[in-house]
Amino acid sequence: MEVFLIMPTSPEDRAKLSYELAKFHAEQALKMVQKLPWSTEQKLALIDAVVEHRKQDNNEKKQTTSKALK
């Protein structure tokens, strides 16, 4: 099977595609969490942990990038 993708060329269109993909991914993650046989408190704790983990990842990437630029 061959698949051809035509990617956006303008920065605005690339940003829009990135936003839409992130939105889709977030919606799918939410659906998965909602299906878990856990209490609401457990689901919220999971989401909080994921958000905190992503914040830490982003901070580490920023620090690595700023060190590389120096």
C-alpha positions as CSV (number, residue, x, y, z in Angstrom):
1,M,0.0,0.0,0.0
2,E,1.2,3.4,-0.9
3,V,0.2,6.5,1.0
4,F,0.7,10.1,-0.3
5,L,0.6,13.0,2.0
6,I,0.4,16.6,0.9
7,M,1.7,18.7,3.8
8,P,0.9,22.4,4.2
9,T,3.6,24.7,3.0
10,S,2.8,28.0,4.7
11,P,3.7,28.6,8.4
12,E,0.0,29.5,9.1
13,D,-1.3,26.2,7.6
14,R,1.4,24.2,9.4
15,A,0.4,25.8,12.7
16,K,-3.2,25.1,12.0
17,L,-2.5,21.4,11.2
18,S,-0.4,21.1,14.4
19,Y,-3.2,22.6,16.5
20,E,-5.8,20.3,15.0
21,L,-3.6,17.2,15.5
22,A,-3.0,18.2,19.1
23,K,-6.7,18.7,19.6
24,F,-7.5,15.3,18.1
25,H,-4.9,13.6,20.3
26,A,-6.2,15.3,23.4
27,E,-9.8,14.3,22.6
28,Q,-8.7,10.6,22.1
29,A,-6.8,10.7,25.4
30,L,-9.8,12.0,27.2
31,K,-12.0,9.3,25.7
32,M,-9.6,6.7,26.9
33,V,-9.5,8.1,30.4
34,Q,-13.3,8.3,30.5
35,K,-13.5,4.6,29.7
36,L,-11.3,3.6,32.6
37,P,-13.2,1.8,35.4
38,W,-11.8,4.2,38.0
39,S,-13.4,6.8,40.2
40,T,-13.5,10.4,39.2
41,E,-10.9,11.2,41.7
42,Q,-8.5,8.6,40.3
43,K,-9.1,9.9,36.8
44,L,-8.4,13.5,37.8
45,A,-5.2,12.3,39.6
46,L,-4.1,10.6,36.4
47,I,-4.7,13.8,34.4
48,D,-2.9,15.9,36.9
49,A,0.1,13.6,36.9
50,V,0.2,13.7,33.0
51,V,0.0,17.5,33.0
52,E,2.8,17.8,35.6
53,H,4.9,15.3,33.7
54,R,4.5,17.3,30.5
55,K,5.4,20.5,32.3
56,Q,8.6,18.9,33.5
57,D,9.5,17.6,30.1
58,N,8.9,21.0,28.5
59,N,11.1,22.7,31.2
60,E,13.9,20.2,30.6
61,K,13.7,20.8,26.9
62,K,13.8,24.5,27.3
63,Q,16.9,24.2,29.6
64,T,18.6,21.9,27.1
65,T,17.8,24.2,24.2
66,S,19.0,27.3,26.0
67,K,22.3,25.6,27.0
68,A,22.8,24.5,23.4
69,L,22.3,28.0,22.1
70,K,25.0,29.5,24.5
